[in-house]
């Protein structure tokens, strides 16, 4: 029994390692919708996410069909005419290694698309593709209860990661997006959400356009030695 348990553990580790190594943020989707049954499988897996005192604070609004197209058009118009109003404060600045990692990611994306470093017009156009959902047929909007504050948001972050891995395990591509959370009032109105729901982030999802150059690069990860301190 012990040998079987160890073998099962090794297999599970291998499966998780494969998911983590191959998942990436998709920045170009094909138009084909994800079948409702597949989405429900993703949601069932994501619901296994742990949370503080088992509060499970996440609520998820998912668009499909015409609703996705209306949201895409509406939020693009909103960001052109309105200032950002996120429910959770955006970073005050990116400094040191965080700035370097952010810049590396941007340069990888721009290089894959043939955008020269410093070409602000082209980079701005690429940024606006966030609000077109990169062509995705679906958007999941993740919200938390206002009364739960930052801890509710943290639990929702765990939910987002489980959603991403669950989707990937079923062949569905995803990209978590903070950009759309800057239009929290618009999203609340569009989705008919109460004022007590705080927009944490969104996830665009669908099937990847595997031939698009924006999907050709992969971000790097810091070595664990740079992020872990051992205390004994």
N, C-alpha and C positions, 0 to 999 in steps of 0.2 A: 504493500500500500504506500509506503514511504517513497519507493522508487517511482510509482505512478504519479504521486503528488508532485515530486520533483520534476518529472517529465512534463506534467501539465503546466507547472510554473515556468519552465524553460520555453515551452511553446507560446504561452501567453506573453512572456517577455519579448520573444521574437516578433510576435504579431504587433505588439505595441511599438516596438522599435521601428518596424516597417512603416506603420502609420505615421509616426512622428517624423521619420526621415523623408517621406514622400509627400506629405501634405504641404501645400504652399498656398499663398494668397493669389487667387485668380484675378487677373485684371483685363480679361476679355472672355466673354461668354457667347455661346451660340444661342439662338432664339428658342430652342426646344424647351418646353416646360418640363418640370419634374413631375412624374405621376403623383397624385395625392397619396397613394399608398406608400410610396417611398418616403415622402415627407413625413407621414405619420410614423414610419419606422425610425426616422431620425429623431423626431420629437420624443418617442418612447424611450430611446436610448439616452437622450439628453436629460430626461426627467430623473434619471438615476444619479444626477449630480448631487454631491453632499452640500449642505448649507448649515449656517449657524443655527443651532437649536432646531434643525429641520424645518425652518421657516419657509423654505422654497419660495423666495420673494419674487422670482421672475414671472412675468407675464409676457407672452409672445404674440405679436400681431404679424400675420403673414399675408403678403399680397400675391395675387396671381392674375393673369389675364389682363383685362382692361384696367383693373385697379393699379397694377404695376406701372402701366403706361401713364396713367393720370398722375400718379405720385411722382414719376420720373420728370414729367413736364412741369408739374407744380413746384417741386422743390428747386429745380433749376432756375425757375423764374424768381422764386423767393430769395435765393442766395444772391442773385444779381441786384436785388433792391432793398434787402434788409440786412442789418448787422447780425452777427452771431449772438445767439442767446442759449447757450448750453445749460442744462440743468446741473451739471457737475463742472467745476472750474477746469478750464484747459490748462496745460502746463504753462507756468509763468515764463519759463525759458528752457532751452535745451543747452546744456553746458557739458564740457569735458567729453568723456567717453560717450555719453548719450547723444551729444551733438554729432560726434564722429560716426556713430552707428547709423543715425538718421540720414546723414549725408551720404554714407556709403550705399544705403538702400536706394536713395533717390538717384544717385549716379548710375547704379546698376540698371534701374528702370529706364532712365534717359538714354543710356548707351544702347540698350536693347532696341529702343525705338528710333535711334539715330538723332536724338535731340542733343545738341551741343551744350556743354557746360556753360551756363550764363545766358542761355537763350530763354529769357523770361516769358516771352510770348508763347513759345511752344510748351514750356513747362506749365504755364497757367492753363493752357488748353487741355493739357493732360490732367491737371488737377480737377477741372470741371467734369471730367469723365466719371469722377466719384459720384456726382449727382445724376448722371445717366445710369448709375449702377453698373457701369462697365458692360452694359447690354444684357445684364442678368434678367431672367424672366420672373424672379421672385425676390422679395425683400422681407427679412425677418427683423422686426423692431423689438428690442429687448428693453423692458421697463421694470422698475422696482418701486416699492411703496415709499413715498416720501418720508414717512415716519421712521423708516429703518436706516436712513442716512447712508454713510459710507459703507457700513457693513452689508447692507442690502446690495449695494453696487458691487462689492467684492464677491458676494455669492453669485451675482449675475455674471461676473467675469468667469467664474468657474463653469457656469452653465454654457457660456459662449464657447469655451474651449472644448467641452464635451460635445456640443453641437457640431463644431468643426470636424472633430475626429470621427464622430458618428457619420456625418455626411460623406467624408472621404472614404470611410469603410464601405459605403454603398455606391461609390463612383460618382458622387456629386461634388462639384467644385464650389468653393466658398471664398469670400473675403470679408473679414470683420472690418467695419468702418466707423471711425470716430467722427469723420467729417460731417455726416448727416445729423449727428447729435447736436451740432451747433445750430440746427434749425428746429429745436425742440418744440416751440409753440406751433409751428406749421405741422409737425408730425402729430401732435396731440389733436389739433383740429381735424386733420385729414382722417385720422383713425378713430375719432370720436372717443378719445381717452379722457378720463377725469383729471382734474388738476392735481390729484394726489399721486398720479403716476409720473415718475421721473424717467426720462429717456437716458438709458445707459449707453447704448450703441446700436448699430444695425449690422445685419449680415446679409449681403447680396449672395444669392446662390443660384445654381443652375448647372449646365454642362459646359465644360471649358472648350473654348476655341483653341485646340491644341496647336494649331499652325500660326497663331498670332504671336508676333515677336515679344509682346508684353508678358507672355507666359514662358519665356525662354530662360529666365534667370532665376536663381535661388539665393536667398539671403543667407548670411553666415551666422554662426552662433559662437558666443564667447566660450572659451574653455572654462570648465567649472572652477578651476583654480583661481580665476579672476573674480569670481562672485561668491565664493564660500570662504568663511573663516572658521577654522577648527578651534574650539575652546575646550581645554582640559585642565 
